[in-house]
Amino acid sequence: MKQYAVIHAVAGLYEGYSDTTCEFFPKRGFADKHIAQILDDYRKDEMCVNIDHRTENEVYVTMDRDPDNYKACVPSDMDHDDYVAEHMDDVSVEVFSVIELDMSNRSDSTESCWLTWDQQDATLAWDYFPLCMSLVARVSSDINDGVSGESHKTFDPWVVDQLNDFIQSVYYRNHAFIDVDDYSMHAFRIPKPKNSDSYDEA
């Protein structure tokens, strides 16, 4: 069966990057309607200076907190990225991304699968949807290899605490987040159909 995930994230490591959310919908039309309703609210917000439908699956919303720029828009003769760079202290960029999930190959699995989101690059982190154990094993391996090229940092108590919190979230919650050095990733549990223990349609 297919599902459609809608990621709402701050692009990169702007303030609020740990607050990335993900909602799941059974049909693409529901996902698109959800985003359209939120964008309607952004259009009424004085701080919204640009809404960019970058691709059919991605929308970027630029917010400017400087009162002098309220109700403004990115000048037509100015590149959007240049505008963001020039007003960096006051600007944030939010991303809406629709991700199609085909869980047909997991139809006989009773264990949960996860969607992973690369927070820094604002994109899907992995091109597959791991089971709980695979998710924990890969993240642990990545951290152990040293995300900054210094594998000894694995033994830093703070890093160990981060990893422990991530692992507990995988087994007891629907959202897990790991943020160590330049490794910043969200993971979201993909829901199973109602009244089903697997990804088979009920």
FENHU-V303106 format. One record per residue. RES is the residue in one small letter. D_LAST is the distance of its C-alpha to the last C-alpha in Angstrom with 1 decimal. Layout:
res & d_last
RES & D_LAST
RES & D_LAST
This chain:
res & d_last
m & 10.1
k & 12.8
q & 13.6
y & 17.1
a & 19.2
v & 22.3
i & 25.1
h & 28.0
a & 30.9
v & 34.6
a & 36.0
g & 37.6
l & 39.2
y & 40.3
e & 40.2
g & 36.7
y & 35.3
s & 33.6
d & 31.7
t & 29.3
t & 25.9
c & 22.5
e & 19.8
f & 16.5
f & 15.2
p & 12.4
k & 15.3
r & 18.9
g & 20.5
f & 19.2
a & 20.6
d & 23.9
k & 24.3
h & 23.9
i & 26.7
a & 28.8
q & 28.9
i & 30.1
l & 32.6
d & 34.0
d & 34.9
y & 36.5
r & 38.6
k & 40.2
d & 41.0
e & 44.6
m & 43.8
c & 41.5
v & 43.8
n & 41.5
i & 38.0
d & 37.4
h & 34.6
r & 35.3
t & 32.6
e & 29.6
n & 27.5
e & 30.1
v & 32.2
y & 35.1
v & 36.7
t & 40.2
m & 41.6
d & 45.3
r & 46.5
d & 50.1
p & 51.3
d & 53.6
n & 50.7
y & 48.7
k & 47.7
a & 48.8
c & 47.1
v & 47.6
p & 50.8
s & 50.4
d & 53.0
m & 51.3
d & 48.5
h & 45.5
d & 45.7
d & 49.4
y & 48.8
v & 46.4
a & 49.0
e & 51.8
h & 50.1
m & 48.2
d & 49.1
d & 47.7
v & 44.8
s & 41.2
v & 38.6
e & 34.9
v & 32.2
f & 28.9
s & 26.9
v & 23.7
i & 21.9
e & 19.3
l & 16.9
d & 15.5
m & 13.4
s & 13.0
n & 15.7
r & 14.1
s & 10.9
d & 12.5
s & 13.8
t & 13.4
e & 16.1
s & 15.9
c & 17.2
w & 19.8
l & 21.3
t & 25.1
w & 27.6
d & 31.3
q & 33.0
q & 36.5
d & 35.6
a & 32.8
t & 30.5
l & 27.5
a & 29.1
w & 27.5
d & 26.0
y & 23.2
f & 20.6
p & 21.9
l & 20.4
c & 22.2
m & 25.0
s & 25.7
l & 25.8
v & 28.3
a & 30.3
r & 30.8
v & 31.8
s & 34.1
s & 35.6
d & 36.2
i & 37.9
n & 39.9
d & 41.1
g & 42.6
v & 41.1
s & 44.7
g & 46.3
e & 47.4
s & 45.5
h & 47.6
k & 45.9
t & 42.9
f & 45.1
d & 45.7
p & 44.5
w & 42.9
v & 40.9
v & 39.8
d & 38.7
q & 36.7
l & 34.9
n & 34.3
d & 32.8
f & 30.5
i & 29.3
q & 28.8
s & 26.8
v & 24.4
y & 23.8
y & 23.9
r & 23.0
n & 20.8
h & 23.9
a & 26.8
f & 30.0
i & 32.9
d & 36.3
v & 39.1
d & 41.9
d & 40.5
y & 37.1
s & 34.9
m & 31.1
h & 28.1
a & 24.8
f & 21.5
r & 18.4
i & 15.4
p & 12.6
k & 9.2
p & 6.1
k & 6.6
n & 6.2
s & 5.7
d & 9.2
s & 9.0
y & 8.5
d & 6.2
e & 3.8
a & 0.0
